[in-house]
Amino acid sequence: MGLLDGKRLLVTGVLTDSSIAFHVARLAQQEGASVVLSSFGRALSITTRIAGRLPAPVPVVELDVTDQGQLDTLADRLREHVDGLDGVLHSIGFAPEAALGGNFLNTEWDDVATAVHVSAFSLKSLAMACRPLFGPQGASVVGLDFDATVAWPKYDWMGVAKAAFESTARYLARDLGPEGVRVNLVAAGPIKTMAAKSIPGFDEFDAVWSTRAPLGWDLSDPEPAARACVALLSDWFPRTTGEIVHVDGGVHAMGA
């Protein structure tokens, strides 16, 4: 038996086969889950092509988490592929260039609002859009995080958005818990993905993790974080919610 035998999952954020989300989808299939991917806009064709590298074929539905019309129809569109959902992976984040790179004091509200909408509020939006598909036994919502307890170089308003993301997860855990829905985050160390390349100064994280991770850290290996997501999507954490699981080689626990 696989860890996710019979589970039905929606995985967002697959853009390349180096992404954590891709490896969550891959491991989930290997553990017995049925997987649906989501993407939107110009990335939709890329996600569809990358999906061909998974162990088994998967459908890809269009979803822009800032488009209420697409959110409102998501459940019906997912029903074309699965008869319910047992888990959802939120792997979505974006901040305009003006909100990153050391421009914190000069960023305008419109750019901040975009970062918070896409990277934090979308967790609530996605959970609510999928809620009609959650069964009487509940479901697991897992989000990919980057530790927001400190101010990182160049991360700026994306760091603020991640702090809002973490708080959103706690409030969702509170309000959806009575329905059996668990909401947890995996705070992963830095991985060299397409999204990471868009963060100015990303290479500075390499120096931090290479010197401070007691377990060591490989920026090219997304599997440790993906395994944590799969574990949280399974039934092996039946009473864990509102939690942030750090998969960062131990950096979060080390002093300066």
Secondary structure, DSSP 8 states (H G I E B T S, - for coil): --TTTT-EEEEE---STTSHHHHHHHHHHHTT-EEEEEE-TTHHHHHHHHHTTSSS---EEE--TT-HHHHHHHHHHHTTT-S-BSEEEE------GGGSSS-GGG--HHHHHHHHIIIIIHHHHHHHHHGGGBBTTBEEEEEEE---SS--TTTHHHHHHHHHHHHHHHHHHHHHGGGTEEEEEEEE-----HHHHTSTTTHHHHHHHHHH-TT---TT--HHHHHHHHHHHSTT-TT--S-EEEESTTGGGS--
